[in-house]
């Protein structure tokens, strides 16, 4: 089951939610575990991808060249 990261704009808490794709497609709107707010937003972070023949590890497409690091 995928894990999604959410944040609460009211208190600043970041938390993870495990939910099925079906639950997510139905409009998952979790409640903040700290303050109880229903005004939460999903957080999207960059993903590091390892592999390939370039000898480097790069973040998700569009992350920029500063994200690419030599593997060692």
Secondary structure, DSSP 8 states (H G I E B T S, - for coil): --EEEEEETTT--EEEEE--HHHHHTT-----TTT--S-EEE-----EEE-SSSSEEEESTTS-GGG-EE--
